[in-house]
């Protein structure tokens, strides 16, 4: 499902393989669908066959000012269909590389949840690292595309989170959508890093970052 409103373009890309069993992300998805001025793409509903309409997705991204990735953390990363969406939609020559300016100056915001509690993301916890250690792929994806990576919104321990905590999390998310770009912390963020990809690093015709190795 895709809904849109170009008056205040925010594009939310939501990915959850099983919304029925979602305790948190389903409510986040509903809040995005109900928000004024927000375009929502439910990847597992829109592309159940994994055949992504790249041109349509690029048009949505080009029209947006803020791109929001909504998903649960699965094996320290994102669901498979969202990874495929990134691979195919953020193509060389369009999203990054020589002459690619489609996404420059836009904001990227990660809204996610973890099964383990926050204490598990600690050098002495079973996940062995602070949660920030798993963010560089998102941060660098944004940088390579000339986007600004905004501080993520994370709810830890989603499986057992009290309903009051979930409701507060969802309400904060909805308020952030309504108030963007009037977020106080945005003025303090550093400018987007410059990551130019030399033409020699990408043979003509390559579609993805790694290409045919």
N, C-alpha and C positions, 0 to 999 in steps of 0.2 A: 504494500500500500504506500502510495506517495501522496502527500498533501502539500500544498504550497500557498504562500502569500508573499508576494514580492515587496510589500510595503516595508518590511523590516526583515531582510533575508537572513535567516538562520537555517542551516541544513543539518538535521540530526540523522545520523546513520546508526541504526540500532541493529544489533546482532545478538540473538540468543537462539540456540538450536531447539529449545523447548520452553516456550513462554508459559505453558500451563504449569510447569514446575518452578517457575521463577517467583521468588519471594520479594525481590526488590526491583529488578530490572523491568518487570512487567508494569509496575506502577510508574517507574520513570518514563517508560514508553508512552503510557497513557497521558502523563503530564505533558509530554512533548506534543502529542497529537492534539491536545486540548489548547495548547498555547497559541495565541494570536501572532501571526507573522512568522511562523515556523513551518518549514517543509520537513516532513518526516519520511524516511525510507526504512521500512522493516525488511532487511535483507533476506531473511529466511521466508518471508511471505512473498516478496517481489521476485526473488530469484531462487525458488525452491529447486530448480533444475541446474543451478549454478551457472546459468548462461546470462552473464551480466551485460546489460545494455550500456556499453562504455560511453557512447556519445551522449545518451540521456543523462548519465551520471556526471559527465564532465560539464554539461550545460547547467545542471543543478549546482555544482561546485562553483562554477564561474559566476553564477548569480548571487552566491552567498557571501556574507561578510564574516560569519562565524561558522565553522564546521565542528560539529560535536560527534564524537565517537562514543556510543553507549554500548557496553558489553560487560559480561562477567569475566573475570580473569580465569582462564583455563590453561593449566600447565604453564603458568607464568607468562602467558601471552594472551592473544585474542582468539575468538572462534575462527574456524577454518574459512568460512565464507567471507568474513571480514578481511582476512589476510588475502584471499583471492581478489576481493574488491580493490584492495590497495595495489596489488600486483598489476591488475589490468587497467584500472582507471588512472592511477598516477603514473602515466606513461612518460618515457623519455621524449623530450621535445615539446611536451605539453605541460607537464607538472614540474619538470626539472630539466637541466641541461641547457645547451646553447639556445638562446632566444626564447626560452620557456618562461612566460610571465603570468600564466593564467591564475596562479594561486598566490602570487607575491603580495605581501601586505595583509593577507587574511589571517584570522586567528584559528587555532586548532585547540579544542578542549576535550580532554578525556574524562568521561564520567563512568566509573567502573565500580565493581564490588568484588570482594574476595570471600572465599569460604572460610578461611582461617582467620582468627582474631588478629588484631594489630600486634599483639605480643609475639605471635608466631613469626612475624617479619622482623627478626632481630638476630644478631650474630649468635645469641644463645638459644634462639627459637628453632623449631624444626624446619623453617624455610631459610635459615642461615644468613639472610641478608635483610637489611631494611628495605621497605617497599620501593623506595626511590631507585634502588639498584636495578630494578626491572623496567625503568622508564626510558633509558637512553634510545632504544629503537624508535619510540614515539617522538622523542625530542629531535632526533636526527632526521627522521622523516619530515617533520615540520621544517627544520632548517634547510634541508636540501630543496624543498619546494618554496623557500622564501616566506614561510609562514611563521607566526609567533606562537610558541607553545605556551598555553596558559596553565596555571597551577591546576593539577587534576583534582577532581572531586571523587573521593574514595569512601566507600562504606565497607569496613572490615567486618568479618564474622557475620556475613549476610544470612547464613543458614539459621542462625540462632538469635539474630538481632531482635530485641523487643519491638513490638508493633509501634510503640511511641517513637522509637529511634528511627524506624523506617519512614514513618509519616513525616518526621522532622526533616529527614534527608530529602525526601521527595518535594516537600514544600520549599526547601532551600533551592533545589534545582529549578523548580518552576519560577521562583522569584528571580533567580539569576537569568533565566531566559527573558523574563519581562524587563529586567533592568539593563541588559546588555545594550550598548557598551559602557554604561555608566557604573563600572566597577572600580572602586577606589584604588585597588592594587594595580590596575593596568598602567597607571601613570608611572609606576615604579619599576616596571619590567624593562629589561634591557632590550635594545633593538634586535631585530632578527639577524642571526648570523648569516654571513655570506658564504655560500658553498658552491663555487663554480666547478662544474664537471668539464675537464678538458675534452675537446672533441676527439682527441686521440684515444681516450679511455672508452669511448663508446662508438663502435663501428656503425656506419649508416645502416638503418633498418632494424637496429636493436629496439625491442619494445619494453623490456623490463630492466631493472637495475643491474642484475647479474648477467643478463644476455645468455647466449649459448656458449658455455664454457667447456 
